[in-house]
Amino acid sequence: MLAPVKKYVYPLLLGAFLLAPFSGMAEIYSWTDENGVRHYSDTPPQSAVQMNVEQEIPHDRERDRQNREAYMKMLEQTAEKQRQREKHELEGRLERTERQLRDTEKKAEQALQAAEKARTVAEEKQRRREIYVAPWIGPGYGPARPVPYERHPRRTPPRQAITP
């Protein structure tokens, strides 16, 4: 039994609450008749003439100056915050770039050290090639000792003949 009441009452209450603000938007007319009596109504009188009265807002120069100063101060604060953010970002970029530069210099130094080491190894190998002990020098050919030479035509001992 309660369900049918809810079915109709709630939508009506909702509609009333939604339409309530529009009821206050009606125009109210006031006029004084020939006897000096003041009348109020939501309908204009038959002898009414249409007049649009706009209320002029007075200009306040002091208030405008204060508003302008407050606006300029707000702009300056915003610009200062932006400058601080940009400065912080640029300092971070500079720090990262300097770190990358140090890392690159360190890697270049390591590469130079590796190249110097490779050069010394290559020089040592070249020196060993110049002082080469020929394996076929031995008894009958003289003592087995380092013999300096530029390039020997043969680097391997002569082959021995195979006898059957």
Steps between C-alpha positions, in 0.01 A plus 500: 500500500792728568659423163238691292549810718875493441435445133317833464614718792877485446491607133262787592729618782800475271322705233400762759858534623632529147243763396516704825793721391315604184199627695710782651604623157167665429503874446334717759337825398428792728304815426319780671142576396336844481401478868868454603458136594799278423414169330715186445417228251655240269303645207556852373211751519305579181646852475863385552781620276802272445813639669831326536691633796858389528681559821832664433793372697711791615865501393748481786848607388666406830355149488610462137854607595506249786375224271761589239779499761384165640488356147851626419631359828343164418659509153841580649469214749400259223792617283741457793374147563543422130856640506582291808363185332699570183815573702461174692443308176805659333717426804389137482581486129842657564575250775401205278708637212804548725458145633482367143811702411692356796390148404604558139838638606550200726416260217732691264781475756437126535503465121831691483648275767380190312648637176831574675504148642423353157778712349753377756392139442534549124845656545606209720375252240692688230812499713465127554464447127823689440685289757399158389669179595505284193424144611738343246801674642661252733786256508709532193355838410620686800355567843127532542471867589286791394603618157376843395383526144254701304311228316621147458401340171399179678334482834473122519786250520584316180316172444688185550490240233308188582712190447338166439 
